[in-house]
Amino acid sequence: MTELKKEKKTGLVLEGGGMRGIYTAGVLDVFLDHDISFDGVIGVSAGAVHGASFVSGQKERSIRYYKKYCNDKRFMSFKNWLRTGNLVDEQFCFHDIPERLDPYDYEAFDRGNTRFYVACSNVETGKAEYLEIKDMFKDVEYFRATASLPYVSHMVEVGGMKLLDGGCTDSIPLRAFAKMGYKKCVVVLTRPAGYRKKPGNFWLPEAAYHKYPAFVRALRSRYYFYNKTVEWIDRLEQEGKIFVIRPSVALPIGRTEHSVEKLQETYDIGRKDAANQMHAMENWLLIYRLISSIVKIDVMWLWTIKRGTAAA
């Protein structure tokens, strides 16, 4: 039955964007309202953070703890960076919150059928690494790596690699996910239609990472590859090959936002945009799944006939 292994899977691709990612949390909570699920989810940075709560089925968890702790110095602060070398406090954000203050449902994650991946940047190779989180508790270092912003975070050394935020090398890992077999994808972006990145500071990557020339090149060319990816996504969307949800307006929030009101406003925009597109997305997914079911039945029928003929 080798043909059955070629079955296309549904995927969810989540862009990062720092605190802009709370928009994605709003979108994902609407998905949970409608019992939308996927065979696989891949997230980058903040996209991975909110994707984790989606996979465990914990609606409104992200907006709840973001609002509660966004002004806690341990959550994200310049003071924290001066004290530890990390903008976010490792113990607080990756242990205290999920293990005690706003518990993550590790058992629900383990029971689920959705495979969950994070994209990280390998500082030594200058390329993206796509890592599956099989145990959210044990694999927390991969999870921490994807959310470790360059310049304001220590590299996370795990699995023989030096890792940082996946957005440095692949901000929207749709192409990589398709190569893994997730051919029918919903993509959630955190920038409105028409947005294009501009070149960043040319000298800053060299000053910060001169020991890692491949990573310097990746940071300098990030804007170019991001824009090419967005142009490709626009074409696929027009052809009906993917479904895209993006902000309907420019989000009223900064990358390191501390305003509870702006967090809520951005989250609400995500909910509204998802609700407005839910009917179209459900139909898009339904048609695909119906076609896949028919193809699967045909393949199984042909395989059965083939076995019967061979036995005769």
C-alpha positions in Angstrom: 0.0 0.0 0.0 2.8 2.4 -0.8 0.4 4.6 -2.7 -1.4 5.5 0.5 1.8 7.0 2.0 1.5 9.7 -0.7 -1.7 11.1 0.8 -1.5 14.8 1.2 -1.8 16.2 4.7 -3.3 19.5 6.0 -1.0 21.9 7.6 -1.1 25.2 9.6 1.8 27.6 9.1 2.2 30.4 11.7 4.4 33.4 11.2 6.2 35.1 14.1 6.4 38.8 14.9 7.0 39.3 18.6 4.0 40.8 20.3 2.2 41.0 17.0 1.8 37.3 17.4 -1.2 37.9 19.7 -3.1 38.5 16.5 -2.4 34.8 15.7 -3.7 33.9 19.1 -7.0 35.5 18.3 -7.2 33.6 14.9 -6.4 30.3 16.6 -9.0 30.7 19.3 -11.6 31.1 16.6 -10.3 27.9 15.0 -10.8 26.2 18.4 -14.4 27.6 18.6 -15.1 25.8 15.3 -13.2 22.6 16.2 -10.8 23.2 13.3 -7.8 20.9 13.4 -4.8 20.0 11.2 -2.5 17.1 10.6 0.5 19.3 11.4 1.3 22.7 12.7 4.6 24.6 12.3 5.3 27.9 14.1 8.1 30.5 14.1 8.9 32.4 17.3 5.6 33.9 18.6 3.8 31.7 16.1 5.2 28.7 17.8 4.3 30.1 21.2 0.6 30.5 20.3 0.5 27.4 18.2 1.4 25.3 21.3 -1.7 26.4 23.1 -3.8 25.7 20.0 -2.5 22.2 19.7 -3.3 21.5 23.4 -6.8 23.0 22.9 -6.3 25.8 25.5 -8.5 28.6 24.2 -7.8 32.1 25.4 -4.7 30.9 27.3 -2.3 33.1 25.3 -4.3 36.4 25.7 -4.8 35.6 29.3 -1.2 35.3 30.4 0.1 37.9 27.9 -2.2 40.5 29.5 -1.4 39.3 33.0 2.4 39.3 32.7 3.2 41.8 29.8 4.4 44.4 32.4 6.3 41.9 34.5 10.0 42.7 34.1 10.7 39.0 33.9 8.3 38.5 30.9 10.1 40.9 28.5 12.2 43.9 29.5 15.4 45.8 28.8 16.2 45.4 32.5 16.0 41.7 32.1 18.4 41.8 29.1 20.9 43.8 31.1 20.7 41.3 34.0 20.7 38.0 32.1 21.6 38.7 28.5 18.1 37.6 27.4 15.1 40.0 26.7 12.8 37.4 28.3 13.6 35.5 31.5 14.1 31.8 30.7 12.9 30.4 34.0 9.8 32.7 34.1 8.6 32.3 30.6 9.5 28.7 29.8 9.0 27.1 33.2 7.2 29.2 35.8 4.3 30.2 33.5 3.6 26.9 31.7 4.4 24.7 34.7 2.8 26.7 37.5 1.3 30.1 36.9 -0.8 29.3 33.8 -0.3 25.6 33.4 0.2 24.2 29.9 -1.8 21.0 29.3 1.0 18.6 28.5 -1.3 15.6 28.7 -3.6 17.1 26.0 -0.6 17.7 23.8 0.5 14.1 24.2 -3.0 12.8 23.4 -3.4 14.8 20.3 -3.0 13.6 16.7 -1.4 16.9 15.4 2.3 16.9 14.8 3.9 20.1 16.0 7.1 21.7 14.7 9.1 24.8 15.3 11.5 26.6 13.0 14.8 27.7 14.5 17.9 29.3 13.0 21.2 27.4 13.1 23.7 30.1 13.8 26.7 28.1 12.5 25.2 27.1 9.1 23.0 30.2 8.6 20.1 27.8 7.7 16.7 27.0 9.2 16.2 23.9 11.3 12.6 22.4 11.4 12.3 20.5 14.6 9.4 18.4 15.8 8.3 18.8 19.3 7.4 15.3 20.4 7.3 16.0 24.2 6.5 19.6 25.1 8.0 19.3 28.5 11.3 17.6 27.5 11.7 19.5 24.2 11.3 23.0 25.8 14.8 24.0 24.7 13.8 23.8 21.0 10.7 25.8 21.9 12.8 28.4 23.7 15.2 28.6 20.7 12.6 29.5 18.2 11.6 32.5 20.4 15.1 33.7 21.1 15.3 37.0 19.3 18.7 37.8 17.7 20.9 40.6 19.4 18.9 40.4 22.7 19.1 36.6 23.4 21.8 34.1 24.1 22.1 31.3 21.6 20.3 28.2 22.8 22.7 25.2 22.5 20.8 22.0 22.1 21.2 18.9 20.0 24.7 19.9 19.0 23.4 23.1 17.4 23.5 26.8 18.3 20.0 28.1 17.7 18.2 31.4 17.6 14.8 32.7 16.4 13.6 30.9 13.3 12.5 34.2 11.7 16.1 35.0 10.9 16.3 32.3 8.3 12.7 31.3 7.4 10.0 33.6 8.7 7.1 31.7 7.0 8.2 28.0 6.5 5.5 27.1 4.0 7.9 25.6 1.5 9.7 23.4 4.1 6.3 22.2 5.4 5.1 21.3 2.0 8.3 19.2 1.5 7.4 17.3 4.7 4.1 16.3 3.0 1.8 19.1 4.3 0.5 20.1 0.9 -2.8 21.7 1.8 -1.9 24.6 4.2 -3.6 27.4 6.0 -1.1 30.3 6.5 -1.5 32.9 9.3 0.5 36.0 8.7 1.0 38.9 11.1 1.5 41.6 8.4 -1.3 43.0 6.2 -1.5 42.5 2.5 1.1 44.4 0.5 3.7 44.6 3.3 7.3 44.2 2.3 10.4 44.2 4.5 13.1 46.8 4.0 16.9 46.1 4.3 18.1 46.2 7.9 21.2 47.7 9.3 24.1 46.3 7.2 26.7 46.5 9.9 24.8 45.2 12.9 24.9 41.5 12.0 28.6 41.6 11.5 29.2 43.4 14.8 27.1 40.9 16.7 27.9 37.7 14.9 31.2 38.1 13.2 32.3 34.6 14.3 29.3 33.2 12.3 29.6 34.5 8.7 26.8 32.3 7.3 24.4 33.7 9.9 25.6 37.3 9.1 24.7 36.6 5.4 21.3 35.2 6.5 20.5 38.3 8.5 21.5 40.7 5.8 19.5 38.9 3.1 16.5 38.2 5.4 14.4 41.0 3.9 15.0 39.7 0.3 13.9 36.1 1.0 11.0 37.3 3.2 9.6 39.4 0.3 10.1 36.6 -2.2 8.3 34.2 0.1 5.4 36.6 0.5 5.1 37.1 -3.3 5.1 33.3 -3.7 2.4 33.0 -1.0 0.3 35.7 -2.8 0.5 33.6 -6.1 -0.5 30.4 -4.3 -3.4 32.1 -2.6 -4.7 33.5 -5.9 -4.5 30.0 -7.4 -6.5 28.5 -4.5 -3.6 26.2 -3.4 -3.3 27.7 0.1 -5.6 29.6 2.4 -4.2 32.8 4.0 -5.4 34.8 6.9 -3.6 38.1 7.5 -4.4 41.3 9.3 -7.1 43.3 7.6 -5.5 46.5 9.0 -2.1 47.5 10.2 -1.8 46.1 13.7 -1.7 48.8 16.4 1.1 47.1 18.3 4.9 47.2 18.7 7.2 44.2 18.6 7.8 44.5 22.4 4.4 46.0 23.3 3.5 46.4 27.0 0.1 48.0 26.6 -2.7 45.6 27.8 -5.2 47.6 25.7 -3.2 47.2 22.5 -2.7 43.5 23.1 -6.5 43.1 23.5 -7.2 45.2 20.4 -4.8 43.2 18.3 -6.2 39.9 19.6 -9.7 41.1 18.8 -8.6 42.0 15.2 -7.4 38.4 14.9 -10.6 37.0 16.1 -12.6 39.3 13.8 -10.5 38.5 10.7 -10.8 34.7 11.4 -14.5 34.9 12.0 -15.0 36.8 8.7 -13.1 34.1 6.8 -14.2 31.0 8.7 -17.0 30.0 6.3 -14.7 30.3 3.2 -11.9 28.4 5.0 -14.1 25.6 6.2 -15.5 25.1 2.7 -11.9 25.1 1.3 -10.8 22.5 3.8 -14.0 20.4 3.3 -13.6 20.2 -0.5 -10.0 19.1 -0.1 -10.8 16.5 2.5 -13.7 15.1 0.4 -11.4 14.8 -2.6 -8.7 13.2 -0.5 -11.2 10.7 0.9 -12.4 9.8 -2.7 -8.8 9.4 -3.8 -8.0 7.2 -0.8 -11.0 5.0 -1.4 -10.0 4.6 -5.1 -6.4 3.8 -4.2 -7.5 1.2 -1.6 -10.0 -0.4 -4.1 -7.3 -0.6 -6.8 -4.8 -2.1 -4.3 -7.5 -4.7 -3.3 -8.1 -5.6 -6.9 -4.4 -5.8 -7.6 -3.9 -8.2 -4.6 -6.9 -10.3 -5.7 -5.5 -10.6 -9.3 -2.1 -11.5 -8.0 -3.5 -14.2 -5.7 -5.5 -15.7 -8.6 
